[in-house]
């Protein structure tokens, strides 16, 4: 079953348009981690200088974080993004430990996820926990 996660970070005032352009135009990373884990989708939301990136994954979040930290596309966008971040939100995504620290700090708490009854039945039929 798809799991959703969101991370938040802030950019310096006046850099919003450059950040929006960067986040909207970079190439997609390799989405498949292994036979059991993949990045299904990402979405980016902005409100002023606050960015929220939502990830939908199937499988193991730790594997996804490790995988993304090694993806050349993500390394490039993180290098470019670094110059726009507020000091408190700067991070090192160049290795799995840096990615883990960033996700631990920036991960938003999931309050609720509501599924349609059809999706819940399909997940249950496929052996996923409800």
N, CA and C atoms as a LAMMPS dump frame, in Angstrom:
ITEM: TIMESTEP
0
ITEM: NUMBER OF ATOMS
390
ITEM: BOX BOUNDS ff ff ff
-5.0000000000000000e+02 5.0000000000000000e+02
-5.0000000000000000e+02 5.0000000000000000e+02
-5.0000000000000000e+02 5.0000000000000000e+02
ITEM: ATOMS id mol type element x y z
1 1 1 N 0.844 -1.185 0
2 1 2 C 0 0 0
3 1 3 C 0.889 1.248 0
4 2 1 N 0.43 2.251 -0.64
5 2 2 C 1.183 3.5 -0.73
6 2 3 C 1.228 4.18 0.634
7 3 1 N 2.418 4.655 0.978
8 3 2 C 2.613 5.447 2.193
9 3 3 C 2.942 6.872 1.764
10 4 1 N 2.455 7.836 2.532
11 4 2 C 2.721 9.24 2.219
12 4 3 C 3.533 9.864 3.344
13 5 1 N 4.508 10.658 2.937
14 5 2 C 5.34 11.393 3.881
15 5 3 C 5.479 12.813 3.358
16 6 1 N 5.712 13.737 4.26
17 6 2 C 5.949 15.122 3.852
18 6 3 C 7.093 15.685 4.676
19 7 1 N 7.932 16.456 4.017
20 7 2 C 9.012 17.166 4.693
21 7 3 C 8.833 18.65 4.406
22 8 1 N 9.306 19.465 5.331
23 8 2 C 9.18 20.906 5.159
24 8 3 C 10.526 21.571 5.399
25 9 1 N 10.761 22.65 4.676
26 9 2 C 11.964 23.446 4.86
27 9 3 C 11.669 24.853 4.354
28 10 1 N 12.55 25.778 4.681
29 10 2 C 12.332 27.182 4.333
30 10 3 C 13.469 27.716 3.469
31 11 1 N 13.113 28.667 2.632
32 11 2 C 14.1 29.339 1.793
33 11 3 C 14.134 30.819 2.176
34 12 1 N 15.211 31.479 1.767
35 12 2 C 15.357 32.896 2.09
36 12 3 C 14.338 33.735 1.316
37 13 1 N 13.805 34.776 1.956
38 13 2 C 12.884 35.678 1.252
39 13 3 C 13.544 36.241 -0.007
40 14 1 N 12.752 36.338 -1.053
41 14 2 C 13.252 36.857 -2.317
42 14 3 C 13.747 35.775 -3.269
43 15 1 N 13.851 34.533 -2.784
44 15 2 C 14.343 33.441 -3.632
45 15 3 C 13.223 32.508 -4.085
46 16 1 N 11.992 32.829 -3.736
47 16 2 C 10.87 31.913 -3.976
48 16 3 C 10.719 31.514 -5.444
49 17 1 N 10.805 32.47 -6.356
50 17 2 C 10.608 32.146 -7.775
51 17 3 C 11.736 31.272 -8.312
52 18 1 N 12.957 31.55 -7.909
53 18 2 C 14.088 30.715 -8.345
54 18 3 C 13.942 29.295 -7.805
55 19 1 N 13.496 29.176 -6.56
56 19 2 C 13.295 27.855 -5.955
57 19 3 C 12.16 27.119 -6.657
58 20 1 N 11.066 27.809 -6.925
59 20 2 C 9.939 27.178 -7.621
60 20 3 C 10.39 26.66 -8.987
61 21 1 N 11.152 27.445 -9.705
62 21 2 C 11.66 27.027 -11.019
63 21 3 C 12.567 25.803 -10.888
64 22 1 N 13.472 25.83 -9.935
65 22 2 C 14.38 24.701 -9.711
66 22 3 C 13.609 23.425 -9.394
67 23 1 N 12.667 23.514 -8.464
68 23 2 C 11.937 22.322 -8.025
69 23 3 C 10.942 21.821 -9.07
70 24 1 N 10.521 22.689 -9.96
71 24 2 C 9.557 22.284 -10.99
72 24 3 C 10.217 21.693 -12.231
73 25 1 N 11.517 21.913 -12.402
74 25 2 C 12.122 21.559 -13.692
75 25 3 C 13.226 20.511 -13.63
76 26 1 N 13.623 20.043 -12.462
77 26 2 C 14.714 19.061 -12.45
78 26 3 C 14.215 17.7 -12.933
79 27 1 N 15.138 16.917 -13.48
80 27 2 C 14.8 15.593 -14.003
81 27 3 C 14.415 14.65 -12.873
82 28 1 N 13.496 13.765 -13.162
83 28 2 C 13.049 12.777 -12.185
84 28 3 C 14.18 11.79 -11.888
85 29 1 N 14.351 11.429 -10.619
86 29 2 C 15.347 10.4 -10.293
87 29 3 C 14.834 9.023 -10.704
88 30 1 N 15.701 8.031 -10.628
89 30 2 C 15.282 6.649 -10.824
90 30 3 C 14.303 6.314 -9.703
91 31 1 N 13.087 5.934 -10.039
92 31 2 C 12.036 5.738 -9.042
93 31 3 C 12.073 4.358 -8.394
94 32 1 N 12.664 3.39 -9.04
95 32 2 C 12.692 2.022 -8.526
96 32 3 C 13.936 1.841 -7.66
97 33 1 N 13.724 1.437 -6.388
98 33 2 C 14.837 1.173 -5.481
99 33 3 C 15.237 -0.293 -5.596
100 34 1 N 14.269 -1.176 -5.46
101 34 2 C 14.469 -2.613 -5.628
102 34 3 C 13.113 -3.236 -5.947
103 35 1 N 13.027 -4.552 -5.91
104 35 2 C 11.77 -5.218 -6.279
105 35 3 C 10.61 -4.855 -5.359
106 36 1 N 10.911 -4.461 -4.115
107 36 2 C 9.867 -4.204 -3.125
108 36 3 C 9.659 -2.73 -2.803
109 37 1 N 10.541 -1.87 -3.268
110 37 2 C 10.499 -0.466 -2.852
111 37 3 C 10.629 0.45 -4.061
112 38 1 N 9.73 1.449 -4.1
113 38 2 C 9.813 2.449 -5.167
114 38 3 C 9.207 3.761 -4.697
115 39 1 N 9.675 4.82 -5.296
116 39 2 C 9.105 6.145 -5.109
117 39 3 C 7.979 6.262 -6.124
118 40 1 N 6.753 6.407 -5.649
119 40 2 C 5.586 6.448 -6.531
120 40 3 C 5.418 7.84 -7.127
121 41 1 N 5.494 8.871 -6.273
122 41 2 C 5.345 10.242 -6.762
123 41 3 C 5.893 11.216 -5.737
124 42 1 N 6.147 12.422 -6.2
125 42 2 C 6.473 13.525 -5.301
126 42 3 C 5.656 14.733 -5.741
127 43 1 N 5.337 15.575 -4.786
128 43 2 C 4.678 16.851 -5.056
129 43 3 C 5.37 17.9 -4.214
130 44 1 N 5.444 19.106 -4.733
131 44 2 C 6.045 20.21 -3.994
132 44 3 C 5.005 21.31 -3.866
133 45 1 N 4.854 21.809 -2.639
134 45 2 C 3.933 22.903 -2.342
135 45 3 C 4.74 24.051 -1.753
136 46 1 N 4.338 25.272 -2.074
137 46 2 C 5.003 26.455 -1.531
138 46 3 C 3.962 27.425 -0.999
139 47 1 N 4.298 28.022 0.127
140 47 2 C 3.519 29.14 0.653
141 47 3 C 4.532 30.129 1.199
142 48 1 N 4.739 31.21 0.469
143 48 2 C 5.77 32.153 0.864
144 48 3 C 7.126 31.471 0.791
145 49 1 N 7.844 31.487 1.895
146 49 2 C 9.179 30.89 1.93
147 49 3 C 9.173 29.466 2.485
148 50 1 N 8.003 28.923 2.743
149 50 2 C 7.89 27.558 3.272
150 50 3 C 7.614 26.583 2.134
151 51 1 N 8.409 25.533 2.093
152 51 2 C 8.268 24.486 1.082
153 51 3 C 7.829 23.207 1.783
154 52 1 N 6.889 22.501 1.187
155 52 2 C 6.499 21.169 1.649
156 52 3 C 6.654 20.23 0.461
157 53 1 N 7.441 19.188 0.662
158 53 2 C 7.599 18.162 -0.375
159 53 3 C 6.93 16.892 0.125
160 54 1 N 5.963 16.413 -0.645
161 54 2 C 5.26 15.19 -0.288
162 54 3 C 5.805 14.052 -1.134
163 55 1 N 6.023 12.91 -0.488
164 55 2 C 6.495 11.718 -1.184
165 55 3 C 5.489 10.604 -0.988
166 56 1 N 5.2 9.887 -2.042
167 56 2 C 4.406 8.67 -1.952
168 56 3 C 5.345 7.523 -2.304
169 57 1 N 5.406 6.54 -1.417
170 57 2 C 6.297 5.414 -1.655
171 57 3 C 5.563 4.102 -1.436
172 58 1 N 6.095 3.067 -2.018
173 58 2 C 5.722 1.699 -1.695
174 58 3 C 6.996 1.054 -1.181
175 59 1 N 6.917 0.434 -0.012
176 59 2 C 8.09 -0.242 0.522
177 59 3 C 8.681 0.477 1.713
178 60 1 N 10 0.456 1.792
179 60 2 C 10.759 0.88 2.965
180 60 3 C 11.255 2.322 2.817
181 61 1 N 10.814 3.206 3.712
182 61 2 C 11.221 4.614 3.662
183 61 3 C 12.733 4.763 3.787
184 62 1 N 13.37 3.99 4.652
185 62 2 C 14.824 4.089 4.832
186 62 3 C 15.54 3.778 3.51
187 63 1 N 15.082 2.762 2.811
188 63 2 C 15.679 2.431 1.513
189 63 3 C 15.496 3.575 0.523
190 64 1 N 14.328 4.211 0.541
191 64 2 C 14.077 5.337 -0.363
192 64 3 C 15.019 6.488 -0.036
193 65 1 N 15.183 6.823 1.247
194 65 2 C 16.082 7.911 1.643
195 65 3 C 17.509 7.616 1.193
196 66 1 N 17.971 6.398 1.446
197 66 2 C 19.325 5.999 1.055
198 66 3 C 19.485 6.111 -0.467
199 67 1 N 18.496 5.613 -1.178
200 67 2 C 18.517 5.646 -2.648
201 67 3 C 18.568 7.086 -3.166
202 68 1 N 17.697 7.941 -2.652
203 68 2 C 17.649 9.32 -3.135
204 68 3 C 18.944 10.067 -2.863
205 69 1 N 19.587 9.776 -1.725
206 69 2 C 20.835 10.478 -1.406
207 69 3 C 21.942 10.147 -2.404
208 70 1 N 21.827 9.026 -3.097
209 70 2 C 22.853 8.61 -4.054
210 70 3 C 22.489 8.915 -5.511
211 71 1 N 21.281 9.404 -5.744
212 71 2 C 20.829 9.7 -7.103
213 71 3 C 21.478 10.988 -7.617
214 72 1 N 22.166 10.951 -8.76
215 72 2 C 22.813 12.156 -9.296
216 72 3 C 21.851 13.331 -9.486
217 73 1 N 20.637 13.069 -9.931
218 73 2 C 19.655 14.14 -10.124
219 73 3 C 19.36 14.843 -8.809
220 74 1 N 19.178 14.074 -7.749
221 74 2 C 18.871 14.649 -6.433
222 74 3 C 20.092 15.369 -5.88
223 75 1 N 21.276 14.8 -6.056
224 75 2 C 22.49 15.475 -5.596
225 75 3 C 22.629 16.838 -6.273
226 76 1 N 22.324 16.899 -7.559
227 76 2 C 22.413 18.173 -8.286
228 76 3 C 21.399 19.187 -7.757
229 77 1 N 20.137 18.788 -7.63
230 77 2 C 19.116 19.737 -7.175
231 77 3 C 19.391 20.175 -5.737
232 78 1 N 19.903 19.278 -4.9
233 78 2 C 20.228 19.65 -3.521
234 78 3 C 21.376 20.652 -3.476
235 79 1 N 22.365 20.475 -4.342
236 79 2 C 23.471 21.435 -4.412
237 79 3 C 22.955 22.811 -4.811
238 80 1 N 22.084 22.851 -5.802
239 80 2 C 21.501 24.12 -6.244
240 80 3 C 20.588 24.721 -5.172
241 81 1 N 19.803 23.896 -4.528
242 81 2 C 18.85 24.352 -3.516
243 81 3 C 19.553 24.916 -2.287
244 82 1 N 20.709 24.372 -1.971
245 82 2 C 21.441 24.751 -0.757
246 82 3 C 21.642 26.266 -0.648
247 83 1 N 21.921 26.918 -1.754
248 83 2 C 22.199 28.364 -1.704
249 83 3 C 20.96 29.201 -1.383
250 84 1 N 19.768 28.602 -1.477
251 84 2 C 18.532 29.326 -1.201
252 84 3 C 17.968 29.069 0.199
253 85 1 N 18.437 28.026 0.86
254 85 2 C 17.868 27.642 2.154
255 85 3 C 18.216 28.631 3.255
256 86 1 N 17.293 28.818 4.211
257 86 2 C 17.645 29.583 5.404
258 86 3 C 18.692 28.772 6.158
259 87 1 N 19.515 29.452 6.91
260 87 2 C 20.646 28.8 7.587
261 87 3 C 20.209 27.601 8.428
262 88 1 N 19.103 27.745 9.173
263 88 2 C 18.642 26.675 10.076
264 88 3 C 18.186 25.421 9.327
265 89 1 N 17.871 25.545 8.056
266 89 2 C 17.359 24.4 7.297
267 89 3 C 18.364 23.829 6.297
268 90 1 N 19.606 24.314 6.34
269 90 2 C 20.625 23.747 5.448
270 90 3 C 20.904 22.318 5.876
271 91 1 N 21.211 21.485 4.882
272 91 2 C 21.43 20.062 5.161
273 91 3 C 22.428 19.505 4.161
274 92 1 N 22.96 18.327 4.493
275 92 2 C 23.887 17.623 3.619
276 92 3 C 23.204 16.349 3.151
277 93 1 N 22.74 16.347 1.92
278 93 2 C 22.053 15.174 1.368
279 93 3 C 22.993 14.338 0.502
280 94 1 N 24.298 14.521 0.655
281 94 2 C 25.245 13.832 -0.22
282 94 3 C 25.515 12.391 0.182
283 95 1 N 25.026 11.978 1.343
284 95 2 C 25.215 10.588 1.758
285 95 3 C 24.001 10.126 2.556
286 96 1 N 23.862 8.817 2.761
287 96 2 C 22.683 8.298 3.466
288 96 3 C 22.5 8.862 4.876
289 97 1 N 23.583 9.096 5.606
290 97 2 C 23.455 9.633 6.966
291 97 3 C 22.933 11.07 6.937
292 98 1 N 23.409 11.877 6.005
293 98 2 C 22.899 13.236 5.864
294 98 3 C 21.427 13.248 5.494
295 99 1 N 21.036 12.338 4.608
296 99 2 C 19.624 12.225 4.224
297 99 3 C 18.781 11.817 5.421
298 100 1 N 19.281 10.866 6.211
299 100 2 C 18.542 10.415 7.395
300 100 3 C 18.336 11.574 8.368
301 101 1 N 19.38 12.362 8.606
302 101 2 C 19.277 13.502 9.527
303 101 3 C 18.272 14.533 9.013
304 102 1 N 18.326 14.815 7.702
305 102 2 C 17.382 15.77 7.134
306 102 3 C 15.95 15.286 7.31
307 103 1 N 15.682 14.032 6.943
308 103 2 C 14.32 13.515 7.057
309 103 3 C 13.86 13.497 8.513
310 104 1 N 14.752 13.162 9.446
311 104 2 C 14.375 13.141 10.865
312 104 3 C 13.989 14.538 11.344
313 105 1 N 14.688 15.55 10.873
314 105 2 C 14.408 16.927 11.298
315 105 3 C 13.195 17.521 10.579
316 106 1 N 13.062 17.237 9.291
317 106 2 C 12.078 17.928 8.457
318 106 3 C 10.762 17.176 8.272
319 107 1 N 10.699 15.915 8.709
320 107 2 C 9.502 15.094 8.488
321 107 3 C 8.318 15.672 9.253
322 108 1 N 7.222 15.838 8.552
323 108 2 C 5.991 16.31 9.175
324 108 3 C 5.235 15.109 9.734
325 109 1 N 4.523 15.334 10.806
326 109 2 C 3.739 14.266 11.425
327 109 3 C 2.476 14.031 10.607
328 110 1 N 2.192 12.777 10.332
329 110 2 C 0.941 12.431 9.654
330 110 3 C -0.174 12.447 10.682
331 111 1 N -1.171 13.245 10.455
332 111 2 C -2.314 13.321 11.367
333 111 3 C -3.361 12.297 10.962
334 112 1 N -3.658 12.229 9.678
335 112 2 C -4.641 11.257 9.204
336 112 3 C -4.44 11.056 7.704
337 113 1 N -4.694 9.854 7.266
338 113 2 C -4.808 9.543 5.847
339 113 3 C -6.127 8.82 5.681
340 114 1 N -6.956 9.321 4.824
341 114 2 C -8.255 8.69 4.586
342 114 3 C -8.237 8.045 3.211
343 115 1 N -8.656 6.805 3.173
344 115 2 C -8.714 6.047 1.928
345 115 3 C -10.167 5.802 1.579
346 116 1 N -10.446 5.716 0.296
347 116 2 C -11.797 5.35 -0.113
348 116 3 C -12.03 3.894 0.279
349 117 1 N -13.276 3.511 0.551
350 117 2 C -13.559 2.117 0.918
351 117 3 C -13.035 1.125 -0.112
352 118 1 N -13.096 1.46 -1.388
353 118 2 C -12.584 0.56 -2.425
354 118 3 C -11.087 0.33 -2.272
355 119 1 N -10.329 1.39 -1.988
356 119 2 C -8.887 1.25 -1.824
357 119 3 C -8.543 0.414 -0.603
358 120 1 N -9.301 0.568 0.476
359 120 2 C -9.057 -0.208 1.695
360 120 3 C -9.309 -1.684 1.423
361 121 1 N -10.373 -2 0.705
362 121 2 C -10.673 -3.406 0.385
363 121 3 C -9.587 -4.009 -0.504
364 122 1 N -9.115 -3.251 -1.479
365 122 2 C -8.06 -3.747 -2.362
366 122 3 C -6.79 -3.998 -1.562
367 123 1 N -6.436 -3.069 -0.677
368 123 2 C -5.234 -3.237 0.138
369 123 3 C -5.362 -4.459 1.041
370 124 1 N -6.521 -4.634 1.66
371 124 2 C -6.735 -5.784 2.541
372 124 3 C -6.651 -7.086 1.748
373 125 1 N -7.197 -7.095 0.553
374 125 2 C -7.146 -8.297 -0.287
375 125 3 C -5.713 -8.631 -0.692
376 126 1 N -4.872 -7.605 -0.77
377 126 2 C -3.471 -7.818 -1.131
378 126 3 C -2.583 -8.047 0.082
379 127 1 N -3.171 -8.131 1.281
380 127 2 C -2.406 -8.439 2.484
381 127 3 C -1.825 -7.256 3.217
382 128 1 N -2.181 -6.029 2.842
383 128 2 C -1.66 -4.848 3.533
384 128 3 C -2.445 -4.609 4.812
385 129 1 N -1.737 -4.108 5.826
386 129 2 C -2.406 -3.762 7.09
387 129 3 C -3.262 -2.532 6.877
388 130 1 N -4.398 -2.486 7.573
389 130 2 C -5.28 -1.319 7.463
390 130 3 C -4.975 -0.31 8.528
